Amino acid sequence: MTLLEGIGIAFSAVLTVNFLFYLRSGKLKRDFACLRTLKGRRWLVAIPASLLVLAGVIAIGSILYDLSPAVLGWSWTRLIAEPKESGGQNLMVSGLKIPGFAWVFLPLLGLNVPRLALNEEWAFRKGFKKPAEITFQSFKFGMAHCLVGIPIAFGLALSIAGAWFALQYLKGGVRRSAAYHSIHNWALLLLAGLWLLSRH
């Protein structure tokens, strides 16, 4: 086992315990209630629009990464990664790399998505309404993801998603932006699930 793999397993263990305690807290229904802001036709817009934003994030992140792998492809996990390992890894989903356990971790993470989205929306969107504030908060939102190991290129690209969520916040507050944020993250988990299936 490499050092990076060990850190990933430890991080996954901490997250799993946290996720389980959250499910026992009885707050699941409360946090999923943010989805009630998407009534009727809003779902018809929210899902394809969120998928389009996600596709843009992946495409722009990939382009930036390819333009400058040494700089924009940098992640702090490169400092501990072995040559055979990918330096840029999102530790939040490191549980998906653990054989067998991945199928336990994936639904747990999925159930925690609205809660995590609400936390991020309160932190990065609440109270910020001026264009300069929104731009800076969206940038901070994207780059904050570099703390869990994603490369700088994708942190920058996630600023686009941050701006999209900010637009939703301006239209309907934190609950609405969290609903769109949740759809975005569930789409990512769907891709992760398809990746897991492709490995078997």
C-alpha positions, 0 to 999 in steps of 0.5 A, spaced: 500 500 500 502 506 498 502 513 502 497 516 498 492 509 498 493 509 505 491 516 506 485 515 501 483 509 505 483 513 512 479 519 509 474 514 506 473 511 513 472 518 516 467 520 511 463 513 512 463 514 519 461 521 518 455 519 513 453 514 518 452 518 524 448 523 519 443 518 517 442 517 524 441 524 526 434 524 522 436 530 518 436 527 511 428 529 510 430 536 512 436 537 507 432 533 501 427 538 502 431 543 498 429 539 492 422 542 493 424 549 490 424 545 483 417 544 482 413 542 476 417 545 470 423 547 473 425 540 473 425 540 466 430 546 466 434 544 472 436 537 470 439 538 463 442 545 465 446 542 470 448 536 466 450 542 461 454 546 466 457 539 468 460 537 461 462 545 461 466 544 467 469 537 465 471 540 458 474 546 460 478 543 466 481 538 461 483 543 456 486 547 462 490 541 464 492 539 457 495 546 456 499 546 462 500 539 466 506 542 470 502 548 473 494 547 472 495 540 473 498 540 479 495 537 486 498 537 493 497 529 492 503 529 487 507 531 493 506 524 496 504 520 490 508 515 487 510 515 479 505 510 478 499 514 481 495 519 479 497 525 483 490 529 482 485 525 486 479 527 489 479 524 496 472 525 497 471 520 492 477 515 494 472 510 497 470 509 490 477 506 489 476 500 494 474 494 491 467 492 494 466 497 499 465 502 493 458 499 492 457 501 500 460 508 499 457 510 493 450 510 496 452 513 502 455 519 499 449 520 494 444 520 500 449 526 503 449 530 497 444 535 499 447 536 506 454 537 503 451 542 498 447 546 503 453 546 507 457 549 501 452 554 499 451 557 506 459 558 506 460 560 499 453 564 496 449 566 502 449 574 503 453 575 496 449 578 491 454 584 488 457 581 481 464 582 484 462 578 490 459 573 486 465 572 482 470 572 487 466 567 491 465 562 485 473 562 484 473 561 492 468 555 491 472 552 485 479 553 488 476 550 495 476 543 492 483 543 491 484 542 498 481 535 497 486 533 492 483 535 485 488 539 480 488 546 479 485 546 472 479 543 475 478 547 481 478 553 476 473 550 472 469 549 478 468 556 478 463 556 472 459 551 476 460 556 482 457 562 478 451 557 476 449 556 483 450 563 485 445 565 479 440 560 482 441 563 489 440 570 486 433 567 484 431 563 490 436 563 495 440 557 498 435 552 498 434 553 490 442 553 489 443 547 493 438 543 489 441 545 483 448 543 486 445 537 488 443 535 481 450 537 479 453 532 484 449 526 483 450 527 475 458 526 477 456 520 482 452 517 476 458 517 472 462 514 478 457 509 478 458 507 470 466 507 471 465 502 477 461 498 472 466 498 467 471 495 471 467 489 472 
